[in-house]
Structure formats: C-alpha cells, structure tokens
C-alpha cells in the first residue's frame, strides 16, 4: 500500500450480505475517500479466490447454509489467513464472526471448523433468540465511544484466553454467554454480532480500521453530523423503556 491508497476487500457478498452488512464496505470506502485516500474496493464472490494483497477485509452475516458454504470455501482458499499473516485488518459480523473462530454449529447441526483467526468457539443457544438494539462500552484500549448496534442471532460465542471482548453490553445479549461480553478482537482481527450496519452507527470503528491499515495514530477530521444524528437516535431508542 502506498501512502495515499487503500485496498478494501468485501468477502462473499453473494453468501454473506443478508442483513445489509455490505453497508460497512460503503462506510469504510466513503470515509477513506473523504480523507483523500485512493480506495480500490474489491467485491469477491464465493467462486473467486481471495486476494492476499488487501489492506482491510470485511465479512458480513448470513443464514446458516450460506455460512457453512462460506466457511468451506474460505478454508479451501486459504487467502484470508495469508492476508492476515501479512498484516491485513479483518472486520467481521455475526456469521462472519463465527467463521473466524475455531468452530461453530452449521445448518446440519454439526461442528464446522472455522479459520482460527480469533480464539473463539461458537455454539447454538437453546433459549430465546438474541434480537434487538444493543448498547455497550467498547474496550477502553481502543479509545472509542459507546457501541450501538442491532443483534439477531441464535449463536453463543465463548472467548478463549487470547481473545479480548470487543465491548461490554449495557443493553442486549452480545455474545450470549451471560457475562456481558460482545464480540472479540486481537491485534488485527475483529468480530461482532452487531448489524446496523454497525460501521454506519459507529463510524469511529471504521476510522480505527483505516488507522490500523495505514499505521497512523490520527486521521484528518471529517463531517460526522449525519452519523452522530443516527447514533443519537439509535442510542435513545435502545434506552427507552419497552
């Protein structure tokens, strides 16, 4: 990557874009262009190889069968693991989050191997589905304001010793384990259950991905009035009594 260019890879929009998570790619692309960066966005369908030269990789949510197909193809391809070993940043949502872990339960009720890029294991919950607005506090080491998002999942994700919780919930179920954790991350790989799309509701997360990819501590300011209005509206909705 040159000083003013960025390669953004959106993985498997034909399988993992059920819940509007492709909006995350639009937000990262727009916020990069607002800073004068030359962005090359690559949408990689499931019958195409994953390029290993990307800077930021985004993976969305999907139904159970497409999730299994995506995991199978990503394992066979191996490109995402190679990209991460080269220092790429990955941001994943819901089904994509589970795929990045060690394993999850697929549509056949079987344990499906993941990519092992996050130290998490996902199972299927037996209780009520986790659905609704979420409000939480992002790990203070990331220096970000409160998290707002929408969850819709049956999965429960347990974090291993090398995964840090992305956030702690004030409202909502998050990882579904009952311990208040939401999502997980390590140095370059992030996972969350939040839809919304989550980067439209939390634009500073998108900026964090850009800073990590560019290896900078700050970005030029940009107009965030639209994003802040959306954030305020969704946070107010989450905190109102049912």
Secondary structure, 3 states (H helix, E strand, C coil): CCCCEEEEEEECCCCCCCCCCHHHHHHHHHHHHHCCCEEEEEEECCCCCCCCCCCEEEECCCCHHHHHHHHHHHHHHCHHHHHHHCCCEEEEECHHHHHHCCEEECCCCCEEECCCCCCEEEEECCCCCEEEEEEEEECHHHCCCCEEEEEEECEEEEECCCCECCEEEEECCCCCCCCCEECEECCCEEEECCECCHHHHCHHHHHHHHHHHHCCCCCCCCCCHHHHHHHHHHHHHHHCCC
